[in-house]
Amino acid sequence: MKTYYLEGHNLSKFYEHISASFNLYVPTRIKSPLKVPCEHSFQLPSDDYLLKKYEEAKKEGIVFNDYRSIEPVRIFFTHFKEKVCDYFHGPADKEKNRKPLAICGVKNCDLFALKIQDYVFLEGEQADPLYKSRRENALVISGDCPNFKEACFCRGFDIDPFATKGFDFNLSPLNDGFLLDVASDKAEEIVNALKGILTPANFGQISGRYAKRESVVKRMEEHLCYHQIPKKETLKEIVTAGFNSPVWQEQMQTCVECGACVFACDTCHCFLLADESRKERAERFRIWDGCLYKNFTTVAGGANPLRMRYMRLRNRYLKKFDFFIDNLGFQACCGCGRCIDVCPGRIDIRYILKRLYDEKYLPAA
């Protein structure tokens, strides 16, 4: 992997070149109403970032996002609602005449989550053609996290706030510019056309980035020690042992079944297929679904094995911390904290995991 230095004022040239061949999305800062207060005296930022089309974003409003965007990156690869079949013309293929995606502002938690999406949509008996096309053709431009929100807890699962693989480009802010890692043939081709604005990174710059990364990790771990998130090696054991824990019913008292947690989640992937008639034709659509909805597990005849809200919450945790650990060897949670940010009932995944750990390992008072 090659690393270059890109001066800050040349970032727009980098974007302009990519936007000529790709449908580029870039981070913009927004004032967010989703404020989760820090209860441990840490001075943490509360603004959010939204990924917008490069052509639609005001150039002066394009920024480097210090932490993950408000939307999960999976929205670029599996759309909330999309046609997958036209019964007169066969499977939908809308990607042929479109520019491929380029997504800037992706963070390491998002890259971790994409491993879950890849497993679901690419590694079964049949690969999903829409997902496969988008994923293979996309240009992924990740970036370090020089800061974090209250809800961020990636380091609780040993996921670093910076990426070392899984991207085409990675941007690391340094002084008045960026270190640019080039990790794929696609990215190398772009770099060859941008040699005029790039210089090979030197030892001092690489060392400076290392120091910045270590500083962020240290600050994040200091913050997370107050939340006492269980080690990832214990997740499967505490969740399965806590099947009858009272925490499920307690936490469901404030749930309004809005589905925000599952739709904001970067690793969730459930969907339903629905047929719609359009005049003289029928079309099949794939629509995001959520395991916290009452009808999610309703079967023919009306039976529902997860008829109560607390059962559905528990099932979500079993899927993330039992099923995926069994099948992939790691949990289906990247620690992005989006579910914490968006929940109107203030249900906090960190608190639930801590409660399950305490009930399993700490003696009752």
Secondary structure, DSSP 8 states (H G I E B T S, - for coil): -EEEEEEGGGHHHHHHHHHTTSEEEEEEEE--S-----SS-------EEEEEETTTS-GGGB---SS--SS-GGGGTS-SEEEEEETTTEE----TTS--EEEEEE-HHHHHHHHHHHHHHHSSSS--HHHHHHHHH-EEEEE--SS--TT--GGGGT--SS-SSS-SEEEEEETTEEEEEE-SHHHHHHHHT-GGGEEE--HHHHHHHHHHHHHHHHHHHHHHTTTT---GGGHHHHHHHTTT-THHHHHGGG-----HHHHH-SS---EEEEEEEETTEEEEEEEE--TTSGGGG--TTS--TT-SHHHHHHHHHHIIIIIHHHHHSS-S-----HHHHH-TT---HHHHHHHHHHHHHS---
